[in-house]
Amino acid sequence: MYEKQYPHEGAILPGQMEEKSNYGPLAEKILQQAIFQFQKQKLMEKIDEALMTRNKPLFLELSAQYNELLKKHGA
């Protein structure tokens, strides 16, 4: 019954694809920033844990990863 009331719902109409594609770069940038923040937070937590357990080799490894992440994202 629903399909009969709205037969064209979800259909792509001419001109819609152009409108949606304008959001692509912005959405990608937002996702990249979210992933960066997540990875940064997780590394910070692991670094804190390595400090608390006095695990110097792990601390140095994680710190290098953290610095590389910051360099990669221009932070």
CORMOHU-V974448 format. One record per run of one state. SS is the DSSP state (H for helix, E for strand, C for the rest). FROM is the first residue (numbers start at 1). LEN is the number of residues. If there is no record, write none. Layout:
SS;FROM;LEN
SS;FROM;LEN
This chain:
C;1;1
H;2;4
C;6;10
H;16;6
C;22;2
H;24;29
C;53;3
H;56;17
C;73;3
